[in-house]
Amino acid sequence: MSEEKFRVIYDTSEKTRIKELARMREKALHDEATYLREAMEKGIVQGRAEGFALAKEGFIAKLKAKGMTDSEIADFLE
């Protein structure tokens, strides 16, 4: 095989390798962004649930402090 033909094959395979590396890097960045977005969304949902639970506990404590019984509070919250 002549040197020129070898160089063409080498250049083509090098370009293909570079394109594949770029594609893999782009996919990795996309996967990372997706993972981070999903983790953030999950954290927001979990934070809201925890915040709601704490607010509910505080509200129940205030109702008890005003003299409501557990059954009255349960009826009120239904």
Secondary structure, DSSP 4 states (H G I P E B T S, - for coil): --HHHHHHHHHHHHHHHHHHHHHHHHHHHHHHHHHHHHHHHHHHHHHHHHHHHHHHHHHHHHHHHTT--HHHHHHHH-
